[in-house]
């Protein structure tokens, strides 16, 4: 039995000091939003409890699907690396970036510069990457792109999609349990067009043709399970809330998932265990359990 943990969207605070040049344009709006609302929504004490509970379950590997930082300020990336080291060593933790990690064009290379070891393909190179751990092949996609103010859309792009198709076919031949990691959901649980994955239909087409055993994402800040029909059966597409969230009307309190993966090719088994806070933040516990595969 292989245990994979999944958490997302920690939105690590507090914001570092920044000069006026760094806070121009989109960052200025984000800075105001952080201090008016988001800094009380994303809490470090909640994230610490989530991480402590996750570590108590001793997963074999941990996936983090983006939005480690908030405005992609130069001073946010090194503290985020320190947090990742608390989560685990690069061999034990896999990261894909979110839209907040590439909030502006000047930050395009910062996630790789600081967190590259957590996003590195076993064979070298970057997105889409493959990391084999036990029976599992983790396939990391980047949907993070800089966007204009008030936008949080993502895009995978034709090059990644072409490579993904090749990898999924190859890994099926190797009889691995294929887990695709992405920040933006391929199937939206909300209708906000300003936060969508622009080429989600193209991504779903690749998944439907070549199959995958599991797709994990963040971005929406809610627990969600959807299924995509494919040539090899239904693919579970699962989202988690922000790992630091106190929760609200449109989002769930902080939580994470554990996936118990067993069986063999053609007869895989995957049980999803949802752990986290309930409304009112009355302590962490098991919220749900279901067989996905």
Secondary structure as the mmCIF struct_conf table of DSSP 4:
data_model
#
loop_
_struct_conf.conf_type_id
_struct_conf.id
_struct_conf.beg_label_comp_id
_struct_conf.beg_label_asym_id
_struct_conf.beg_label_seq_id
_struct_conf.end_label_comp_id
_struct_conf.end_label_asym_id
_struct_conf.end_label_seq_id
STRN STRN1 UNK A 2 UNK A 7
STRN STRN2 UNK A 8 UNK A 8
BEND BEND1 UNK A 14 UNK A 14
HELX_LH_PP_P HELX_LH_PP_P1 UNK A 15 UNK A 17
TURN_TY1_P TURN_TY1_P1 UNK A 20 UNK A 23
BEND BEND2 UNK A 24 UNK A 24
TURN_TY1_P TURN_TY1_P2 UNK A 25 UNK A 25
HELX_RH_AL_P HELX_RH_AL_P1 UNK A 26 UNK A 33
HELX_RH_PI_P HELX_RH_PI_P1 UNK A 34 UNK A 38
HELX_RH_AL_P HELX_RH_AL_P2 UNK A 39 UNK A 41
STRN STRN3 UNK A 42 UNK A 42
HELX_RH_AL_P HELX_RH_AL_P3 UNK A 44 UNK A 56
TURN_TY1_P TURN_TY1_P3 UNK A 57 UNK A 57
BEND BEND3 UNK A 60 UNK A 60
STRN STRN4 UNK A 61 UNK A 64
BEND BEND4 UNK A 66 UNK A 66
BEND BEND5 UNK A 69 UNK A 71
HELX_RH_3T_P HELX_RH_3T_P1 UNK A 74 UNK A 76
HELX_RH_AL_P HELX_RH_AL_P4 UNK A 77 UNK A 87
TURN_TY1_P TURN_TY1_P4 UNK A 90 UNK A 92
STRN STRN5 UNK A 93 UNK A 95
HELX_RH_3T_P HELX_RH_3T_P2 UNK A 99 UNK A 102
BEND BEND6 UNK A 104 UNK A 104
HELX_RH_3T_P HELX_RH_3T_P3 UNK A 105 UNK A 107
TURN_TY1_P TURN_TY1_P5 UNK A 108 UNK A 109
HELX_RH_AL_P HELX_RH_AL_P5 UNK A 110 UNK A 115
HELX_RH_3T_P HELX_RH_3T_P4 UNK A 116 UNK A 119
TURN_TY1_P TURN_TY1_P6 UNK A 122 UNK A 123
BEND BEND7 UNK A 124 UNK A 124
BEND BEND8 UNK A 127 UNK A 128
STRN STRN6 UNK A 129 UNK A 133
TURN_TY1_P TURN_TY1_P7 UNK A 134 UNK A 135
STRN STRN7 UNK A 136 UNK A 140
TURN_TY1_P TURN_TY1_P8 UNK A 149 UNK A 150
STRN STRN8 UNK A 154 UNK A 154
HELX_RH_AL_P HELX_RH_AL_P6 UNK A 158 UNK A 173
TURN_TY1_P TURN_TY1_P9 UNK A 174 UNK A 175
STRN STRN9 UNK A 177 UNK A 181
BEND BEND9 UNK A 183 UNK A 184
BEND BEND10 UNK A 186 UNK A 187
BEND BEND11 UNK A 189 UNK A 190
HELX_RH_3T_P HELX_RH_3T_P5 UNK A 193 UNK A 195
BEND BEND12 UNK A 196 UNK A 196
STRN STRN10 UNK A 197 UNK A 197
TURN_TY1_P TURN_TY1_P10 UNK A 198 UNK A 199
HELX_RH_AL_P HELX_RH_AL_P7 UNK A 200 UNK A 210
BEND BEND13 UNK A 213 UNK A 213
STRN STRN11 UNK A 214 UNK A 217
BEND BEND14 UNK A 219 UNK A 220
BEND BEND15 UNK A 222 UNK A 222
STRN STRN12 UNK A 224 UNK A 230
TURN_TY1_P TURN_TY1_P11 UNK A 231 UNK A 232
STRN STRN13 UNK A 233 UNK A 239
STRN STRN14 UNK A 242 UNK A 242
TURN_TY1_P TURN_TY1_P12 UNK A 243 UNK A 244
STRN STRN15 UNK A 245 UNK A 245
STRN STRN16 UNK A 248 UNK A 248
TURN_TY1_P TURN_TY1_P13 UNK A 249 UNK A 250
STRN STRN17 UNK A 251 UNK A 251
HELX_LH_PP_P HELX_LH_PP_P2 UNK A 252 UNK A 253
BEND BEND16 UNK A 254 UNK A 254
STRN STRN18 UNK A 255 UNK A 264
TURN_TY1_P TURN_TY1_P14 UNK A 265 UNK A 266
STRN STRN19 UNK A 267 UNK A 277
TURN_TY1_P TURN_TY1_P15 UNK A 279 UNK A 280
STRN STRN20 UNK A 284 UNK A 291
#
